[in-house]
Amino acid sequence: MSKPRMGVAVPHDVDLSEARWRKSSYSGGANDCVELADLGMHVAVRDSKNTDVRPLLFERSALHALVSGIASGTI
C-alpha cells in the first residue's frame, strides 16, 4: 500500500465556490483556526483568518493519517 500524500495545492480547476466550510466547535466562534470543506474524495483545508489564500487539498486518507498522528503524538 502506498503512503498517502500529505497535502498538495488545490488545482485551479477545483471549484470551491459551492464549498461548505466548517470549523471546530472548539474554536468558540473566533477566526483563529482551520476550516474544512468536504469535496468527496478530498478535503480542502484553509486558515479561517486568511480565506483569500487557496486552501490545501488533502486526500481523505492523508488527512485522517495527519490528524491521527497529531492526536497520538507521533507527528
VENURLIN-V881871 format. One record per residue. N is the residue number from 0. D_LAST is the distance of its C-alpha to the last C-alpha in Angstrom with 1 decimal. Layout:
N | D_LAST
N | D_LAST
//
This chain:
0 | 20.1
1 | 18.5
2 | 14.9
3 | 14.6
4 | 14.6
5 | 12.0
6 | 14.7
7 | 18.2
8 | 20.9
9 | 23.2
10 | 26.4
11 | 29.4
12 | 31.1
13 | 28.8
14 | 30.8
15 | 28.9
16 | 32.1
17 | 32.1
18 | 28.4
19 | 28.0
20 | 25.3
21 | 23.7
22 | 21.6
23 | 20.4
24 | 23.2
25 | 21.3
26 | 22.0
27 | 25.6
28 | 27.1
29 | 25.8
30 | 24.7
31 | 21.5
32 | 18.9
33 | 17.9
34 | 20.3
35 | 20.0
36 | 22.9
37 | 23.4
38 | 24.9
39 | 25.4
40 | 23.3
41 | 21.1
42 | 19.6
43 | 20.2
44 | 18.1
45 | 19.8
46 | 20.1
47 | 22.8
48 | 24.3
49 | 24.8
50 | 25.8
51 | 28.0
52 | 25.1
53 | 24.4
54 | 21.2
55 | 18.4
56 | 19.1
57 | 16.6
58 | 17.7
59 | 17.5
60 | 15.5
61 | 12.9
62 | 12.5
63 | 12.5
64 | 9.7
65 | 7.6
66 | 8.9
67 | 8.7
68 | 5.0
69 | 5.1
70 | 8.3
71 | 7.8
72 | 5.5
73 | 3.8
74 | 0.0
//
